[in-house]
């Protein structure tokens, strides 16, 4: 495992290009494009205002930078550094911006969700989508990029519009039986659209591509409902995480619940492995990773090493009961992610903020629990293999694979609190992002099989 | 009754002591007198007898009577003596006193019983109270539960009503908001903000390189078609997967069916079952035939499917029953065999242990008797039998000694035999060597004689030296023998020849000594004659 040096970053805007060759990062109003392997600066662009959002186009030729305050989107080309494009929404304002799957259209959501403007980079045409829904996930593209689903709300009713991305033709328009639609997500096979309701109502609806309602699922009434959902990569399963600290798995054949995963404060099943992060006494002994020695010495003086111990079941976790009189309480399943090979599901119960729960989907049982010293900030699966990277706000990155798990200290001189991370599309490296800096971590292929806890 | 004389009553039991204690306390607390005296537990029959016998015996009748008289008079009974100072006893008064005492006893017993009755009555009352309290508590709790349930229901109703109200309000607010949005939108659009524009250096080509197409009905239709194609593809894939699964499961079911049929033993079926199974079996066979056919064509009609599942269910039930029967049998048999085994094993075990114990006892007895006999032999006086025995013992000893001596004798005999053999061998060897020596000697003498005869003519003073010649000859002989010795040494013919040389040396020494001894002053020819004689010998 090799670590690059720290580079400046702002706004947690560090993205790998889809073809895996470049890494884009923002520092205030500058956009820096680096080569992935050497981290040399390939391009440097300057925008008009502080960048709030960047996104690569699907063919990695263009990158858009959105500045919400100014209502401007600037698009840069990597092939032609001189090429520039600026989209000014003016008084309409800008709340969100994204690429279309073909990489030639930009969808801007104006302020107050008045409309979505579809700007084309190829033609002079502009399209408008009226009454978009002001929710977290209002726009969803199918994986193959053919269709787009947009959530709308007219006359206090929710609708979903399906568009063909090639020419923006409205394919289907249907209403949904939701009180207040919260999000929409396509299944990876592009044939089923999941639509779920606000957290005040536990309801999830499944629509086919042609707009027919396939099924409805409601686990219970009155209590807070769905917090997060995730499709399995094969579209076989739909995992629904709710505020009652449970994950319910629906199957794609009958759309009925096949199992429920509970996240109790005490784990008693003897077949579950619980890795507990413990601090090692700081020592300047030889480390197993190929660091340059100077950096290692420096880091070991200021930071404490940690390692994983296997805790004996039964294990109790730190359980937090949130205050009842606040909105959006920190409880329930806040994070859900399937591994790319469809074998594992990683979840996080916000009531137990220090633990990552990894479920074996083949057996539909709890497989591993990672108990960290600090609260989990984010976790991401490797895009190619069942390897999970976790960060908890300190300068360590944690990797878990079925072979074992390891805690790696990032060798930095100063403070580096990793808040987010993103994998390279090939799974060979990942970018570790903190509030002010980022670094790139290169993984060797052999890292997979090593179990490192002394 | 002031003077308390110590009554000499044999103190045998503690009961009597207690009596004295109580009676001594009598003066101190007269009202408790009766109760104290009578609170003594009625002694049991045994102790009663002992008590009674302890109090009054043949020796102290007078004293006990006087004591009793005193006691009774202090209690208020009339004296038992006929006269105040006499020794005659007033039988009537005694009987009366006894009667009075019995009546008192009865009264006291009844009082006790009444006390107990009152106590138990009070207890009952207390328990009844408690029961009433608990029941009332129970009722209260039930009531509370009901209240809670009602509250919950009420709260749920409240929630639902509030939710509907909230939704209504939200909708109202949303409508207002929408109106504002529309207004704003109109304003924004009307302003014709020239800023809302896209500035681009040059338009970029499409990703797929084609030119953009107009949106027409054709394209719309094509899009619809495309969408349906995508959906159909997905469904087809799923259907294929399901078909595969189905086929596998059907295969598994068929296998299971076959196995179940093979497991079910047909001979154990009762006639009733047979009659039932008859049609079923035939049905099954039909089914199998049908299903095989069906599978060949890979159809799956509902009826066939149902038949298959039903038949499997039936067979499974039959198998289950069969297995349960077997289980019961096995458990019965198992428990039975275990018991027998246990019994047998235990019996065997016990028998064997008994046998072993008997054996041990017998051995012990034998050892004991032998020890005794030994001791007797050593210690006790001799009888004729014992002397005979002893004699026998002695004889035995002698016999053993003789046997040992015989053994020794045999060994010695063997040794002697060995030695004799070796000696004979040695003698034979000696004889052979002597022969050889004689031959050598003869040869040498011949030589000498020949040489001597030549020399004799030359000189006559050879007689004296002849004697010495003998020795010198002897010496020469010795030298020769030495040389002969040496020769064998060189030839490495071993000690035998050396021995022979030595013996020859010995013989020659002897012979020459003999020769020397015999004729002290004989002339040489005599010597020579002897030597010739020897030679001729």
Interface residues (C-beta under 8 A of the other chain):
Chain A: X58 X59 X62 X75 X77 X82 X83 X84 X85 X86 X87 X88 X89 X90 X91 X92 X102 X103 X104 X112 X114 X115 X119 X121 X122 X123 X124 X126 X146 X147 X153 X155 X156 X164 X166 X167 X168 X169 X171 X179 X180 X189 X190 X191 X200 X208 X209 X210 X222 X253
Chain B: X156 X159 X163 X167 X170 X171 X174 X175 X178 X181 X184 X185 X188 X191 X193 X195 X196 X197 X198 X199 X200 X201 X202 X203 X204 X205 X206 X207 X208 X212 X213 X215 X219 X220 X223 X224 X226 X227 X228 X230 X231 X234 X238 X242
